[in-house]
Amino acid sequence: MDIAYLVKQATRGNDQAFEQLITFVRPKLYRTAYSYVRNEQDALDIYQETIYEAYLSLRKLKKPEKFQSWIIKIIVFKSIDFVRKSSRQFVANDEIFANLCTEESMNTLEQSLDLTEAFNFLDPTYKTIILLRYYHDLSIKEIAEVLNSPEGTVKSQLHRAKQALRPILKEGYSYE
């Protein structure tokens, strides 16, 4: 699928091209919102607001090939705003972390559950960076663009997030 071509078509008023773009990113958008709010209806509301804002703002997108990271940025910030406004606590989506755990990195279901539990103790900034890096497979540069942060800051926050996870996983979350 040629994302840049579809973006150009959508900016010219081709609604079918916009629908194709949304179909391409739909699952990741919904899961991202759900991972923040842990409520299906709220996640759908955030998803719809994101689609609406993307539709209205698509002409402002300077690099059409960056559509996916651009729309993920919108949904991340809408999700964070929702959590702040509703004073809800960030809760990790078990499905996302099941996807994060590969055979190479996790050998058992217990370890996967440990990671999910440990993730709940992370600072929201670290959660966002971990999600963008390991769930959305964004590069450091792309994460920096999404978060409007320097690449060095993203690298150090990712490093700190990993450091914060290590002791949590080592201390008391083993099912042995």
Secondary structure, DSSP 8 states (H G I E B T S, - for coil): --HHHHHHHHHTT-HHHHHHHHHHHHHHHHHHHHHHH--HHHHHHHHHHHHHHHHHHGGG-S-GGGHHHHHHHHHHHHHHHHHHHHT------HHHHHHH--TTT--SHHHHHHHHHHHTTS-HHHHHHHIIIIIS---HHHHHHHHT--HHHHHHHHHHHHHHHHHHHHSS----
